[in-house]
Amino acid sequence: MVAADQVKIVGKKQVQSVTIKLLTMGGTIDKDYFDSLSEYKVVESVLADEIARIGIAEKFDVEPICYKDSLEITAEDRENLKSAIEACPHKNILVSHGTDTMVETATFLEGITGKTIVLFGAMRPLRFKDTDGLFNAAFAIGALKSSKQGVYVAMSCQLFSPDQVVKNRAESRFELK
């Protein structure tokens, strides 16, 4: 039986709302600029609040794994992420991640079965007016809801398999290899 708060009405049709696990790893999407220090730092994520602000009705269960730039993510951090995904009762998993090593982490997660896992991030911090982070998050949610089980990278308005994507730093986008 589906609880009343898990059902939303679309036209005259009832659609079950699915809880999405959001695991945060840090990265540019969660960076903020500290003027007194003249540098960017990864801070606590505001992603779930921003997603709710734009009217996406899904429920999110948010769990931070680490607060790091992706160049600082270690094998232990990836193991912690994998363990959190495997232990999670939810089948739909979003992972916010820095863009520099996102593909490496997605490749590491490919052995997980029974879940749909979508990694996404941003080239500019979520707190900035010109961020691509909120768009990428919304695109990743749509991809998560419409994709079969597996591991994906959702960036640059495209959904990629980890073995078919590369970050093009010069063009600030992700593209097919």
VENLIN-V885055 format. One record per residue. N is the residue number from 1. RES is the residue in one letter. NEAR is the number of other ideal C-beta (glycine too) atoms within 12 Angstrom. Layout:
n:N res:RES near:NEAR
n:N res:RES near:NEAR
This chain:
n:1 res:M near:6
n:2 res:V near:13
n:3 res:A near:10
n:4 res:A near:11
n:5 res:D near:11
n:6 res:Q near:16
n:7 res:V near:17
n:8 res:K near:19
n:9 res:I near:12
n:10 res:V near:11
n:11 res:G near:7
n:12 res:K near:6
n:13 res:K near:9
n:14 res:Q near:13
n:15 res:V near:16
n:16 res:Q near:21
n:17 res:S near:22
n:18 res:V near:26
n:19 res:T near:25
n:20 res:I near:36
n:21 res:K near:34
n:22 res:L near:43
n:23 res:L near:41
n:24 res:T near:40
n:25 res:M near:47
n:26 res:G near:41
n:27 res:G near:44
n:28 res:T near:40
n:29 res:I near:46
n:30 res:D near:40
n:31 res:K near:33
n:32 res:D near:24
n:33 res:Y near:17
n:34 res:F near:14
n:35 res:D near:9
n:36 res:S near:7
n:37 res:L near:9
n:38 res:S near:8
n:39 res:E near:12
n:40 res:Y near:22
n:41 res:K near:23
n:42 res:V near:35
n:43 res:V near:24
n:44 res:E near:20
n:45 res:S near:38
n:46 res:V near:27
n:47 res:L near:43
n:48 res:A near:30
n:49 res:D near:18
n:50 res:E near:30
n:51 res:I near:33
n:52 res:A near:20
n:53 res:R near:14
n:54 res:I near:18
n:55 res:G near:12
n:56 res:I near:28
n:57 res:A near:22
n:58 res:E near:31
n:59 res:K near:24
n:60 res:F near:30
n:61 res:D near:21
n:62 res:V near:30
n:63 res:E near:27
n:64 res:P near:28
n:65 res:I near:35
n:66 res:C near:31
n:67 res:Y near:25
n:68 res:K near:31
n:69 res:D near:29
n:70 res:S near:36
n:71 res:L near:20
n:72 res:E near:18
n:73 res:I near:32
n:74 res:T near:20
n:75 res:A near:13
n:76 res:E near:15
n:77 res:D near:32
n:78 res:R near:32
n:79 res:E near:18
n:80 res:N near:25
n:81 res:L near:41
n:82 res:K near:29
n:83 res:S near:17
n:84 res:A near:30
n:85 res:I near:38
n:86 res:E near:21
n:87 res:A near:17
n:88 res:C near:28
n:89 res:P near:14
n:90 res:H near:27
n:91 res:K near:23
n:92 res:N near:37
n:93 res:I near:46
n:94 res:L near:50
n:95 res:V near:54
n:96 res:S near:53
n:97 res:H near:54
n:98 res:G near:38
n:99 res:T near:42
n:100 res:D near:25
n:101 res:T near:31
n:102 res:M near:45
n:103 res:V near:34
n:104 res:E near:29
n:105 res:T near:42
n:106 res:A near:42
n:107 res:T near:25
n:108 res:F near:29
n:109 res:L near:35
n:110 res:E near:24
n:111 res:G near:17
n:112 res:I near:28
n:113 res:T near:15
n:114 res:G near:18
n:115 res:K near:32
n:116 res:T near:33
n:117 res:I near:45
n:118 res:V near:45
n:119 res:L near:51
n:120 res:F near:51
n:121 res:G near:49
n:122 res:A near:43
n:123 res:M near:30
n:124 res:R near:25
n:125 res:P near:34
n:126 res:L near:38
n:127 res:R near:27
n:128 res:F near:21
n:129 res:K near:10
n:130 res:D near:14
n:131 res:T near:25
n:132 res:D near:29
n:133 res:G near:38
n:134 res:L near:33
n:135 res:F near:26
n:136 res:N near:41
n:137 res:A near:43
n:138 res:A near:29
n:139 res:F near:32
n:140 res:A near:45
n:141 res:I near:37
n:142 res:G near:24
n:143 res:A near:32
n:144 res:L near:38
n:145 res:K near:26
n:146 res:S near:16
n:147 res:S near:26
n:148 res:K near:19
n:149 res:Q near:17
n:150 res:G near:28
n:151 res:V near:40
n:152 res:Y near:39
n:153 res:V near:45
n:154 res:A near:42
n:155 res:M near:42
n:156 res:S near:28
n:157 res:C near:18
n:158 res:Q near:23
n:159 res:L near:32
n:160 res:F near:33
n:161 res:S near:26
n:162 res:P near:33
n:163 res:D near:17
n:164 res:Q near:18
n:165 res:V near:29
n:166 res:V near:27
n:167 res:K near:30
n:168 res:N near:18
n:169 res:R near:12
n:170 res:A near:8
n:171 res:E near:11
n:172 res:S near:17
n:173 res:R near:22
n:174 res:F near:36
n:175 res:E near:20
n:176 res:L near:18
n:177 res:K near:14
